[in-house]
Every structure is written in C-alpha cells, then in structure tokens.
Amino acid sequence: MDAYSEDLRKKIVEAVHQRAMGKSEAARTFGVSLSSVKRYVKAVQEGRSLSAGKAPGKRPKLSESTKRLLEADVEERPWAKLLDRCEYLKKVAGVQVSQSTISRALRRMGFSRKKGLWVRQNATSS
C-alpha cells in the first residue's frame, strides 16, 4: 500500500485543528485510520514534516563500489568459481557474502554462466 499524499495529510490536520473536527470523525471522513490521524496531528504539534518517510527494508549486501569490483573481477577472471569471488570480495573489500548472493548479483548485472565462464548475456545471444 502506498503512503497517503502530503496534501491529504495536511487536509486531515487542518480539519482537526481549524474546523474543530474530532480525530475519529476526521478518520471516518477521510477514510484513514484513527492512529494515522493521531500521528499526523502529533507530527504537526512537534513541528515535524508531514511528508512520508522512507520505507523500511534491508540494506543491500553489496554496495555500488563492491559491485564495480565484482564486475571488474568477472571481466578479468571469467572462469573463477563463486567461492573464489566470495574470497576475493572478502579480501579486497572486506565484505563477506554467500555464493548465492554473488550469483544473484552477477545475474542482475547481466552475466550468465556459459560453458564454465561468466559472460555478459547479450554477448552470447545471436
């Protein structure tokens, strides 16, 4: 579900403050939960922004610089096994990841395994 727009949040707070509408009435009127109305009103009282925050989630295990290192390693040593690449990243970048993570990252970067070598997918297609 997407976050409610900042405009809607402002209208809700305005209805509660300026029109003296109750919080539960505002929740029913605007079709949002009572806890959302309370959160928006509290944010305005504390001087915080009504804009939506960043969605929670896990940070990626491989940063952009680590991905560039991995890509350079594949270009230099296309025959290397996933375990070798894990050890390489641990030694060079200090990042410890599984072979599965390396494999998924390589596939996202456009590499596939062909006859024991990691190559760009578009380089092998005809």
C-alpha positions in Angstrom: 0.0 0.0 0.0 1.3 3.5 -0.9 1.6 6.2 1.7 -1.1 8.9 1.9 -0.3 12.0 0.0 1.1 15.0 1.9 -1.8 17.0 0.6 -4.3 14.6 2.3 -2.3 14.7 5.5 -2.5 18.5 5.6 -6.2 18.4 5.0 -6.7 16.0 7.9 -4.7 18.1 10.3 -6.5 21.2 9.1 -9.8 19.6 9.7 -8.9 18.6 13.2 -7.3 22.0 14.1 -9.3 24.6 12.3 -12.7 23.0 11.9 -12.6 21.5 15.4 -13.4 18.1 14.0 -12.8 15.2 16.3 -10.0 12.8 15.4 -12.3 9.8 14.9 -14.7 11.9 12.8 -11.7 13.1 10.7 -10.6 9.4 10.3 -14.1 8.4 9.1 -14.4 11.5 6.8 -11.1 11.0 5.1 -11.1 7.2 5.1 -7.9 6.7 7.1 -7.2 5.0 10.4 -7.6 6.8 13.7 -3.9 6.1 14.5 -2.9 7.8 11.3 -4.9 11.0 12.2 -3.3 11.0 15.7 0.2 10.6 14.2 -0.3 13.4 11.7 -1.6 15.8 14.4 1.2 14.9 16.7 3.8 15.5 14.0 2.4 19.0 13.3 2.4 19.8 17.1 6.0 18.7 17.3 7.0 20.7 14.3 7.8 17.8 12.1 7.1 17.4 8.4 4.0 15.6 7.2 5.8 14.1 4.2 6.1 10.3 4.0 9.2 8.7 5.4 11.4 6.2 3.7 10.0 2.7 3.5 11.8 0.2 5.8 13.8 -2.7 4.5 17.1 -4.4 4.4 20.2 -2.6 3.1 21.8 -4.3 0.1 24.7 -6.5 1.0 26.7 -5.3 -2.0 27.3 -1.6 -2.4 27.8 0.1 -5.7 31.6 0.1 -5.3 31.6 -3.6 -4.3 29.5 -4.3 -7.4 32.1 -2.5 -9.6 34.9 -4.6 -8.0 32.9 -7.7 -8.7 32.3 -6.7 -12.3 35.9 -5.9 -12.9 36.8 -9.3 -11.4 34.4 -11.1 -13.7 35.9 -9.3 -16.7 39.4 -10.2 -15.6 38.7 -13.8 -14.5 35.6 -15.1 -16.2 36.5 -18.7 -15.3 36.6 -18.1 -11.5 34.1 -20.0 -9.3 31.6 -18.3 -7.0 33.6 -19.3 -3.9 36.7 -17.6 -5.4 34.7 -14.5 -5.9 33.4 -14.6 -2.3 37.0 -14.8 -1.1 38.1 -12.0 -3.4 35.4 -9.6 -2.1 36.3 -10.6 1.5 40.0 -9.9 0.9 39.6 -6.7 -1.3 36.5 -5.0 0.1 36.1 -6.7 3.5 32.6 -7.8 2.5 31.6 -11.4 3.5 28.7 -12.7 1.3 27.4 -16.1 0.3 27.9 -17.7 -3.1 24.1 -17.3 -3.7 24.4 -13.5 -3.2 27.3 -13.4 -5.7 25.3 -15.4 -8.2 22.2 -13.2 -7.9 24.3 -10.0 -8.2 26.0 -11.3 -11.3 22.7 -12.2 -12.9 21.3 -8.8 -12.1 24.4 -7.2 -13.7 23.7 -9.1 -16.9 26.1 -12.0 -16.6 25.3 -15.7 -17.2 27.3 -18.9 -16.9 28.2 -20.4 -20.3 30.5 -23.4 -20.5 32.3 -22.7 -17.3 32.7 -18.9 -17.9 30.7 -15.9 -16.7 29.9 -13.7 -19.7 27.5 -10.9 -20.5 24.2 -12.3 -21.6 24.0 -10.1 -24.7 27.5 -11.2 -25.7 26.3 -14.8 -26.1 23.0 -14.2 -27.8 22.7 -14.3 -31.5 
